[in-house]
Amino acid sequence: MSPAESPGPAVLPVPGAAGTSDPYVPGHGTDAYRVVRYELDLDYKLASNRLNGRAVLHAVAARRTSAVVLDMTGLRALKIQLNGARVRRFAQRAEQLVVHCEQVLDAGADFTLDIRYEGNPAPRKGLWGEVGWEELTDGVLVAGQPNGAPSWFPCNDHPRNKASYRISVTTDAGYRAVCNGLLVGHTTRSSRQTWVYEQAEPMATYLATVQIGRYELLTLPASGGVAQFAAVPPTLTHSALAGLTRQADMMRTFVSCFGPYPFPEYTVVVTDDALEIPLEAQSLSILGRNHLGSEWESQRLIAHELSHQWFGNSLTASTWSDIWLHEGFACYAEWIWSEEAAIMPVQNRAAAAWRRLSTSPQDLLVGDPGPELMFDDRVYKRGALALHALRLACGDMAFFALLQEWTRTKSHGSVSTAEFILTADHVTGLDSEALLHPWLYEEALPAMPGS
């Protein structure tokens, strides 16, 4: 490494950059620029957990700036080009990579960053445990929510910055890499294989993923006009087919209730490891071998992750304070499936959830729970109850018309609670803010809907 290419002394970030991050994940993401496309080339060696990467970012400056701040942690930048010219000064500290521009970028200017980097990726530790790139017993899992993306590629890590992706992964022969979007290339050379995926629909950084394992790709029954697959260790083929046997019906139900599935296909990855919780990523979900049962607890999780393709992946909250727009909707999707599968009616699920909430502390605002409680089960259940209250107030026809209008008009976009209320007012004719406010922005639990 020549002195000209080495990181310079520590510098302050671009003025205002840190202040524009999401308050739930301070220091991550900025509105100083917007990435419109990521092109990631990853070469990964499983035995040594060694990653050599190249990230090409196509971006647009939102305001005049002389430096670009990216999120990257645990990895080392080696060489950077800006618009094809070598960057002479860049610095890394804490969880940021600061790239200094020899010429100022004007507001509205398109620019391209080409970053070569390396390291031994590891998950980030924080309020939500470990998130990001994680080694399995025999493979890799990436769980990016909410701020794990910088553990494996340099990015603008803000949920509102959605971009298209091309992800190429070269790894050991005998292993399959599964990423977001469509598989567009697969080559074998000596003891290495390369898998290339194209994610055309805009995607938030936290939803980008890489899964590596000794997986076989199974074709599941298509439904709702959607091709479905499962990447599964050979020893789990029977269990996976049995556990996912109702997924085609789930897809058909959700297409009917929520509108067209927002991506070309859907893949479930089943790890050979047991996982604490399943995970969603755009166009795919990740289950552990322990999530393949036929009982309600496993089946609700399969339905929950599938529904996130609409609520969370296509429609992504602009800020993490609106996480109920993901989790409340996905929880309500579980209840919809429960009734459709003749397991338990929605009203009974809602009543059971209300009873549990009534004995829980009343110290949380679902519409702004704070970073420590953003994944608290009360956000899920009370968010679902808010939707149930809205449904009972307007009737089934208006309620499902609302959900379909919501997913249609905001498809592949960033959304907020205020926008949902406006859409609900327009479709249902109700004063939705008055109805939803006690559920979302008051601590006391409202009366059980329909009681």
C-alpha positions in Angstrom: 0.0 0.0 0.0 1.5 3.3 -1.1 1.3 6.3 1.2 -1.0 8.0 -1.4 -3.5 5.2 -1.0 -3.4 4.8 2.7 -6.0 6.2 5.0 -5.3 9.7 6.2 -5.6 11.1 9.7 -8.9 11.0 11.4 -11.3 13.8 10.3 -14.7 15.1 11.2 -17.6 13.8 9.2 -19.3 16.0 6.6 -21.1 18.8 8.4 -24.6 17.7 9.1 -24.1 14.1 8.0 -24.3 12.6 11.5 -27.3 14.6 12.3 -29.3 13.2 9.4 -29.1 9.6 10.5 -32.1 7.8 11.9 -32.3 8.7 15.7 -32.9 5.0 16.5 -29.5 4.1 14.9 -27.4 7.3 15.5 -24.4 7.6 13.3 -25.8 5.3 10.6 -26.9 6.7 7.2 -27.2 10.2 5.9 -29.4 12.2 3.6 -26.4 14.1 2.2 -26.5 11.7 -0.8 -28.6 8.9 -2.2 -27.3 5.6 -3.6 -29.4 4.4 -6.5 -27.4 1.2 -7.2 -25.0 -1.1 -5.5 -22.8 -3.6 -7.5 -21.1 -6.0 -5.0 -18.4 -8.5 -5.9 -17.6 -10.7 -3.0 -14.9 -13.4 -2.8 -15.3 -15.4 0.4 -13.3 -18.2 1.9 -15.3 -20.2 4.4 -12.4 -21.9 6.3 -10.7 -18.6 7.1 -13.8 -16.4 7.2 -11.9 -14.1 4.8 -13.8 -11.6 2.6 -12.3 -9.7 -0.3 -14.8 -7.3 -1.7 -15.4 -4.7 -4.3 -18.4 -2.3 -4.0 -19.4 0.1 -6.8 -21.9 2.6 -5.7 -23.8 4.8 -8.1 -25.1 7.8 -6.2 -26.5 11.3 -6.4 -25.4 14.2 -4.1 -28.3 15.8 -2.2 -26.3 18.8 -1.2 -22.9 20.4 -2.0 -20.2 18.4 -0.2 -16.4 17.8 -0.2 -16.6 14.4 1.4 -18.7 11.3 1.3 -19.4 9.4 4.5 -20.2 5.7 4.3 -21.1 3.1 6.9 -18.6 0.2 7.2 -17.4 -1.7 10.3 -14.9 -4.4 10.9 -13.5 -4.2 7.3 -10.6 -2.3 5.8 -10.8 -0.2 2.7 -7.8 -0.7 0.4 -8.3 1.4 -2.6 -11.0 3.8 -3.7 -11.9 5.5 -7.0 -14.3 8.4 -7.3 -15.7 8.8 -10.9 -12.8 6.7 -12.2 -10.0 8.7 -10.5 -8.0 7.4 -7.5 -9.0 8.9 -4.2 -5.8 10.1 -2.4 -7.4 10.7 1.0 -9.8 8.5 2.9 -10.1 7.7 6.6 -11.7 5.0 8.7 -12.7 5.4 12.3 -15.3 3.7 14.4 -17.9 2.6 12.0 -17.5 5.1 9.2 -15.4 5.4 6.0 -14.9 9.1 5.0 -13.9 9.6 1.3 -12.5 13.1 0.6 -13.3 14.5 -2.8 -10.6 16.5 -4.7 -13.4 18.4 -6.4 -16.5 19.4 -4.6 -19.7 17.5 -5.5 -22.5 19.9 -6.2 -26.1 19.2 -5.2 -27.7 16.9 -7.8 -24.4 15.6 -9.1 -24.2 12.0 -10.1 -21.1 10.2 -8.8 -19.6 6.7 -8.7 -17.5 5.2 -5.9 -15.5 2.1 -6.5 -14.3 0.7 -3.2 -12.0 -2.4 -2.7 -11.9 -3.7 0.8 -11.1 -6.8 2.8 -11.4 -8.3 6.3 -12.9 -11.0 8.5 -16.6 -10.0 8.7 -18.3 -10.4 12.0 -21.7 -9.3 13.4 -22.2 -5.9 15.1 -23.1 -6.0 18.8 -25.7 -3.6 20.0 -29.1 -3.1 21.6 -30.6 -5.9 19.5 -27.8 -8.5 20.0 -25.6 -9.5 17.1 -26.7 -8.4 13.6 -24.9 -8.6 10.3 -22.6 -11.2 8.8 -22.5 -14.3 11.0 -20.7 -17.6 10.6 -22.9 -20.8 10.9 -21.6 -24.2 11.8 -21.1 -24.8 8.0 -21.9 -21.6 6.1 -22.9 -18.0 6.5 -26.0 -16.1 7.4 -26.6 -12.4 7.1 -29.2 -10.8 9.3 -29.1 -7.1 8.6 -32.0 -5.6 10.6 -31.6 -2.9 11.6 -28.0 -1.9 11.1 -26.0 -5.0 10.1 -25.4 -4.1 6.5 -22.1 -2.3 7.1 -20.6 -5.5 8.5 -20.2 -6.8 4.9 -20.3 -3.8 2.5 -19.8 -0.1 2.6 -23.2 1.6 2.3 -25.5 4.5 3.2 -27.2 2.5 5.9 -30.6 4.3 6.2 -33.9 2.5 5.7 -35.1 5.3 3.4 -32.2 4.9 1.0 -33.5 2.1 -1.3 -31.5 1.1 -4.4 -31.2 -1.7 -6.9 -28.4 -4.3 -6.4 -26.2 -6.8 -8.3 -24.6 -9.2 -5.9 -21.9 -11.6 -7.0 -20.5 -14.2 -4.5 -17.6 -16.4 -5.2 -17.1 -19.1 -2.6 -16.0 -22.7 -2.1 -17.3 -25.5 -4.4 -20.1 -27.5 -2.9 -21.8 -24.5 -1.4 -24.6 -22.4 -2.8 -24.8 -18.7 -2.3 -28.4 -17.3 -2.0 -28.9 -13.6 -2.3 -31.8 -11.2 -3.1 -33.5 -11.1 -6.4 -33.1 -13.4 -9.4 -30.1 -15.7 -10.1 -28.7 -14.4 -13.4 -25.3 -16.3 -13.4 -23.6 -19.3 -12.0 -20.1 -20.4 -13.0 -17.6 -23.0 -11.7 -13.9 -22.7 -11.9 -11.5 -25.1 -10.2 -12.6 -25.3 -6.5 -14.6 -22.1 -6.6 -18.1 -21.2 -7.7 -19.6 -17.8 -8.5 -23.3 -17.0 -8.0 -24.7 -13.7 -9.4 -28.0 -12.2 -8.4 -29.9 -9.1 -9.7 -32.3 -7.3 -7.4 -34.0 -4.8 -9.7 -36.7 -3.5 -7.3 -35.4 -0.9 -4.9 -34.2 -2.3 -1.6 -33.1 -0.9 1.8 -29.6 -1.8 2.9 -30.7 -3.8 5.9 -32.7 -6.2 3.6 -29.7 -7.1 1.5 -28.4 -10.5 2.3 -26.0 -13.3 1.6 -26.7 -16.9 2.7 -24.1 -19.6 2.1 -24.5 -23.3 2.8 -24.6 -26.8 1.4 -28.0 -26.1 -0.1 -30.0 -27.8 -2.7 -32.7 -25.7 -4.5 -36.2 -27.2 -4.3 -39.0 -26.0 -6.4 -42.2 -25.5 -4.3 -45.7 -25.3 -5.7 -46.4 -22.0 -7.3 -49.4 -20.0 -6.3 -50.8 -16.6 -6.8 -48.8 -16.4 -10.0 -45.5 -16.6 -7.9 -42.7 -19.1 -8.4 -41.5 -20.4 -5.0 -38.3 -22.2 -4.0 -36.5 -23.5 -0.9 -32.7 -23.7 -0.4 -32.3 -26.6 1.9 -29.5 -28.9 3.2 -30.1 -32.3 1.7 -30.7 -33.9 5.1 -33.7 -31.5 5.7 -35.5 -32.0 2.4 -38.3 -34.0 3.8 -38.8 -31.7 6.8 -38.7 -28.6 4.7 -41.3 -29.9 2.2 -43.5 -30.9 5.1 -43.1 -27.7 7.0 -43.7 -25.5 4.0 -46.6 -27.5 2.6 -49.1 -24.7 3.3 -47.0 -21.9 2.1 -48.6 -21.9 -1.4 -52.0 -21.4 0.3 -50.5 -18.6 2.4 -49.3 -16.9 -0.7 -52.7 -17.2 -2.4 -54.4 -15.8 0.7 -52.0 -12.8 1.0 -52.2 -12.0 -2.7 -56.0 -11.9 -2.3 -55.9 -9.7 0.8 -52.9 -7.5 0.1 -52.6 -7.3 -3.7 -50.1 -8.7 -6.1 -46.9 -10.2 -4.7 -44.3 -7.4 -5.2 -41.3 -9.5 -6.5 -40.8 -12.0 -9.3 -40.3 -15.0 -7.0 -40.0 -16.1 -3.4 -37.3 -18.3 -1.8 -37.0 -19.7 1.7 -33.6 -20.6 3.0 -33.5 -23.3 5.7 -30.3 -23.4 7.7 -28.8 -26.5 9.1 -28.5 -24.6 12.4 -31.3 -23.9 14.8 -32.1 -20.2 14.8 -33.6 -18.1 17.6 -36.0 -16.3 15.2 -36.6 -16.5 11.5 -35.5 -13.5 9.4 -36.8 -11.7 6.4 -34.9 -10.2 3.5 -36.2 -8.9 0.2 -37.6 -11.7 -2.0 -36.5 -14.3 0.5 -36.8 -15.5 4.2 -34.5 -17.5 6.4 -35.7 -20.2 8.7 -33.8 -22.4 11.1 -34.2 -26.2 11.1 -36.3 -25.7 14.2 -39.0 -23.7 12.4 -40.3 -26.4 10.1 -43.0 -27.9 12.4 -46.7 -28.2 11.5 -47.8 -26.6 14.8 -49.2 -23.1 14.9 -46.0 -21.5 16.4 -43.9 -22.6 13.4 -46.6 -22.0 10.8 -47.4 -18.4 12.1 -43.7 -17.6 11.7 -43.7 -18.9 8.1 -46.7 -16.7 7.4 -45.2 -13.7 9.2 -42.0 -13.7 7.2 -43.9 -14.1 3.9 -46.1 -11.2 4.7 -43.1 -9.0 5.2 -42.5 -9.1 1.4 -45.4 -6.6 1.3 -45.0 -4.9 4.6 -41.4 -4.1 5.3 -39.7 -5.0 2.0 -41.9 -3.4 -0.8 -43.2 -0.8 1.6 -40.4 0.1 4.0 -40.7 2.5 6.9 -38.9 5.8 6.3 -37.8 5.8 9.9 -37.4 3.1 12.5 -39.9 4.8 14.8 -42.6 3.5 12.4 -41.6 -0.1 12.7 -45.2 -1.0 13.6 -45.9 -0.6 9.8 -43.8 -3.7 9.4 -44.4 -5.8 12.5 -48.0 -4.9 13.3 -49.1 -5.7 9.7 -47.1 -9.0 9.7 -48.6 -10.0 13.0 -52.1 -9.3 11.6 -51.2 -11.3 8.6 -50.6 -14.3 11.0 -54.2 -13.8 12.3 -55.6 -13.6 8.8 -53.9 -16.9 7.9 -55.1 -18.5 11.2 -58.7 -17.8 10.2 -58.2 -18.9 6.6 -56.6 -22.2 7.7 -59.5 -22.8 10.1 -57.2 -22.8 13.1 -58.7 -19.8 15.0 -60.7 -16.8 14.0 -59.1 -13.3 13.8 -61.4 -12.0 16.6 -60.2 -14.8 19.0 -56.5 -14.1 18.1 -57.1 -10.4 18.8 -58.8 -11.1 22.1 -56.0 -13.4 23.3 -53.4 -10.8 22.3 -55.4 -8.0 24.1 -55.6 -10.1 27.3 -51.9 -10.6 27.3 -51.3 -6.9 26.7 -53.7 -6.0 29.5 -51.4 -7.7 32.0 -48.2 -6.2 30.5 -46.7 -2.8 31.5 -48.4 0.1 29.8 -45.2 2.1 29.2 -44.7 2.0 25.4 -45.8 4.1 22.4 -46.3 1.7 19.5 -45.9 4.5 17.0 -42.6 5.6 18.5 -41.3 2.8 20.9 -37.7 3.9 21.1 -34.7 1.9 19.9 -34.6 -0.4 22.9 -38.2 -1.5 22.5 -38.6 -1.3 18.7 -38.8 -5.2 18.5 -40.8 -5.6 21.7 -43.7 -8.0 21.2 -46.1 -5.3 22.3 -45.3 -3.4 19.2 -46.3 -6.4 17.1 -49.5 -7.3 19.0 -50.8 -3.8 19.7 -50.0 -2.8 16.1 -52.1 -5.7 14.9 -54.9 -4.7 17.3 -54.8 -1.2 15.9 -55.4 -2.7 12.4 -58.2 -4.9 13.8 -59.9 -1.9 15.4 -59.7 -0.1 12.0 -61.2 -3.2 10.2 -64.1 -3.5 12.6 -64.8 0.3 12.3 -64.9 0.3 8.5 -65.9 -3.3 7.5 -64.1 -5.9 5.6 -64.7 -4.5 2.1 -63.2 -1.1 2.9 -60.4 -2.6 5.1 -59.0 -4.9 2.4 -59.5 -2.2 -0.2 -57.4 0.0 2.0 -54.6 -2.6 2.3 -54.5 -3.1 -1.5 -54.5 0.6 -2.2 -51.7 1.0 0.4 -49.5 -1.6 -1.2 -50.3 -0.4 -4.8 -49.7 3.3 -4.4 -46.6 2.9 -2.2 -45.1 -0.1 -3.9 -41.3 -0.3 -3.5 -41.3 3.0 -1.7 -40.7 4.5 1.8 -43.7 5.0 4.0 -44.8 6.6 7.2 -47.7 6.4 9.7 -49.0 9.8 8.6 -49.2 8.5 5.0 -51.0 5.4 6.1 -53.6 7.5 8.0 -54.1 9.7 4.9 -54.7 6.7 2.8 -57.0 5.1 5.3 -59.1 8.4 5.5 -59.3 8.4 1.7 -60.4 4.8 1.3 -62.6 4.3 4.3 -64.0 7.7 4.9 -63.2 7.4 8.6 -61.3 9.8 10.9 -58.5 7.2 11.0 -56.2 9.4 13.1 -58.8 9.7 15.9 -59.3 5.9 15.8 -55.6 4.9 15.6 -54.1 7.6 17.9 -54.9 5.8 21.2 -53.4 2.5 19.9 -50.3 4.1 18.6 -49.5 7.2 20.6 -51.0 6.7 24.1 -49.6 4.3 26.7 -52.9 3.1 28.1 -54.3 0.1 26.4 -57.7 0.9 24.6 -60.7 -1.3 25.1 -60.7 -4.6 23.2 -62.0 -3.9 19.6 -65.5 -5.3 19.2 -66.0 -5.9 22.9 
